[in-house]
Amino acid sequence: MTGISTHVLDVSTGKPVSGMQIELYDLGTQPPTLLARTRTNGDGRTDAPMLPPNQARTGDFELRFSVAEYFRTPEVFADVVPVRFSVADAKQHYHVPLLCSPWSFGTYRGS
């Protein structure tokens, strides 16, 4: 499998995040080009890859996670969390999860 995928987990509850808006941008253009916009499903995943295998390519990308919109609490720390990353090998799958709470966030390259 190739392309770009993601999922979101709420580390304060230990549960998947359902309904969070996520956008994928191509940073190789000026201004960056919006490639996909979707919301997470009940499993905290997107119903389709953010970048499908037939569109896989090298380059610089940014996922934007609408954290504040999801948590809707006055003490939320981050509004939109941008995660910038590079795809060096279009033949590989890039899975970029977000672990978040109203007060923190982190990511890693998953499998």
C-alpha positions in Angstrom: 0.0 0.0 0.0 1.2 3.5 -0.8 -0.3 7.0 -0.2 -1.0 9.0 2.9 -3.3 8.0 5.7 -4.0 9.1 9.3 -6.0 8.5 12.4 -6.7 10.5 15.6 -6.8 9.3 19.2 -7.8 11.3 22.3 -5.2 10.4 24.9 -7.2 11.9 27.7 -9.9 9.3 27.2 -8.0 6.6 25.4 -10.6 6.6 22.6 -10.7 7.3 18.9 -11.7 10.8 17.9 -14.9 10.9 15.8 -15.8 13.9 13.6 -12.5 15.8 13.6 -11.9 17.7 10.4 -8.5 17.0 8.7 -7.1 18.7 5.6 -4.1 17.6 3.5 -2.0 20.3 1.7 0.7 20.0 -0.9 3.5 22.3 0.2 5.2 22.2 -3.2 3.0 24.9 -4.5 2.6 28.6 -3.6 0.2 29.0 -1.9 -0.1 25.4 -0.7 -2.7 23.3 -2.6 -5.6 21.7 -0.6 -5.6 18.1 -1.7 -8.2 16.6 0.6 -10.6 17.6 3.4 -12.5 15.0 5.4 -13.7 14.1 9.0 -12.7 11.1 11.1 -15.2 8.3 11.4 -16.1 6.4 14.6 -12.8 4.6 14.6 -10.8 7.9 14.5 -9.8 7.1 10.9 -10.7 8.6 7.6 -13.0 6.5 5.3 -10.5 6.9 2.4 -6.8 7.7 2.4 -5.9 11.4 2.5 -3.8 10.8 -0.6 -4.8 7.6 -2.4 -2.2 5.1 -3.8 -2.9 6.1 -7.4 -1.9 9.7 -6.5 1.2 8.8 -4.4 4.2 11.0 -5.1 7.3 12.4 -3.4 7.2 15.9 -1.9 6.4 18.0 1.2 2.9 17.8 2.7 1.0 19.2 5.7 -1.9 17.6 7.5 -4.1 20.1 9.5 -6.1 18.8 12.4 -9.0 21.0 13.7 -8.4 20.2 17.4 -10.1 23.2 19.0 -13.3 22.7 16.9 -13.4 19.1 18.1 -12.8 19.6 21.8 -14.9 22.8 22.1 -13.6 23.7 25.6 -12.3 27.1 26.7 -9.0 25.7 28.0 -8.1 23.9 24.7 -4.4 24.5 24.0 -4.2 24.3 20.2 -6.5 25.5 17.5 -5.4 23.8 14.3 -2.4 21.4 14.6 -0.2 21.4 11.5 1.9 18.4 10.9 4.5 18.9 8.1 6.3 16.0 6.7 8.2 14.8 3.6 7.4 11.8 1.4 10.8 10.6 0.2 9.7 7.3 -1.4 6.3 7.3 -3.2 6.4 3.5 -3.2 6.0 3.5 0.6 2.9 4.1 2.7 3.0 7.1 5.0 0.7 6.8 8.0 0.7 10.0 10.2 -1.4 9.6 13.3 -2.3 12.4 15.8 -2.4 11.7 19.5 -4.1 14.6 21.2 -6.1 15.9 24.2 -7.4 19.4 24.9 -3.9 20.3 26.3 -1.4 18.4 24.2 -0.6 16.7 20.9 2.0 14.5 19.3 2.6 12.5 16.2 4.9 9.8 14.6 5.3 7.9 11.4 3.1 4.8 11.8 2.7 1.8 9.7 
